[in-house]
Amino acid sequence: MGYSVCIFQEKAFLLFGSNHKKGFLDVGFAKGFELKNNQEVLVDENRNTVKSLRYYSLEEIDNEVLIAVISEAKLLYS
């Protein structure tokens, strides 16, 4: 799986990774383990710092959750 990285304030912020074999896209958060909210939808899958929202189709994307997680993650860089 390859990742594309989104930089915020000169640090890795978001990671986009697709797994073609398993058919999903991960929207990963570099400081994901510091997030407090929405833990029930964040995937850690044996990772030390990154947690991600995992989507198997466009219809699965919950815009409210995605915006809430991005907003919370952004606060970790203040």
Wavefront OBJ file of the C-alpha trace (Angstrom):
o trace
v 0.000 0.000 0.000
v 1.385 3.390 -0.986
v 0.605 6.599 0.853
v 0.258 10.218 -0.133
v 0.978 12.676 2.656
v -0.728 16.003 3.353
v 1.491 18.457 5.239
v 0.132 20.957 7.779
v 2.386 23.449 9.565
v 5.439 21.704 8.082
v 4.497 18.303 9.592
v 2.761 15.212 8.304
v -0.959 15.619 8.973
v -3.041 13.332 6.761
v -2.037 10.187 4.944
v -4.089 8.781 2.102
v -3.468 5.131 1.362
v -5.311 2.711 -0.867
v -5.172 -1.060 -0.625
v -6.218 -2.429 -3.992
v -6.186 -6.080 -2.874
v -8.584 -5.451 0.002
v -10.442 -2.640 -1.759
v -10.266 0.218 0.707
v -8.947 3.727 1.174
v -7.463 4.810 4.491
v -7.541 8.459 5.527
v -4.839 8.326 8.182
v -4.018 10.858 10.863
v -0.345 11.196 11.810
v -1.222 11.957 15.446
v -4.189 9.595 15.461
v -3.438 8.082 18.867
v -3.780 11.528 20.421
v -7.354 11.901 19.153
v -10.034 11.586 21.834
v -13.278 11.540 19.850
v -14.684 9.080 17.298
v -12.500 6.216 18.541
v -15.199 3.727 17.542
v -14.576 4.449 13.845
v -10.794 4.933 13.882
v -8.646 1.950 12.845
v -5.175 1.404 14.339
v -4.319 -2.015 12.880
v -0.988 -2.589 14.663
v 0.291 0.950 14.101
v 2.044 3.025 16.747
v 0.905 6.560 15.978
v -1.420 6.589 12.969
v -5.138 5.922 13.194
v -7.337 6.092 10.149
v -10.842 6.264 8.824
v -11.316 3.348 6.411
v -13.671 3.457 3.477
v -14.678 0.702 1.075
v -16.980 2.930 -1.012
v -17.833 6.600 -1.441
v -21.236 5.948 0.105
v -19.571 4.938 3.402
v -18.051 8.373 3.927
v -19.803 10.166 6.772
v -18.962 13.813 6.102
v -19.773 14.887 9.662
v -17.369 12.335 11.155
v -14.657 13.097 8.601
v -14.883 16.848 9.266
v -14.977 16.304 13.046
v -11.856 14.112 13.004
v -9.961 16.507 10.723
v -10.960 19.440 12.940
v -9.833 17.655 16.107
v -6.575 16.536 14.499
v -5.859 20.091 13.372
v -6.031 21.247 17.012
v -3.135 18.903 17.861
v -0.848 21.106 15.744
v -1.626 24.393 17.514
l 1 2 3 4 5 6 7 8 9 10 11 12 13 14 15 16 17 18 19 20 21 22 23 24 25 26 27 28 29 30 31 32 33 34 35 36 37 38 39 40 41 42 43 44 45 46 47 48 49 50 51 52 53 54 55 56 57 58 59 60 61 62 63 64 65 66 67 68 69 70 71 72 73 74 75 76 77 78
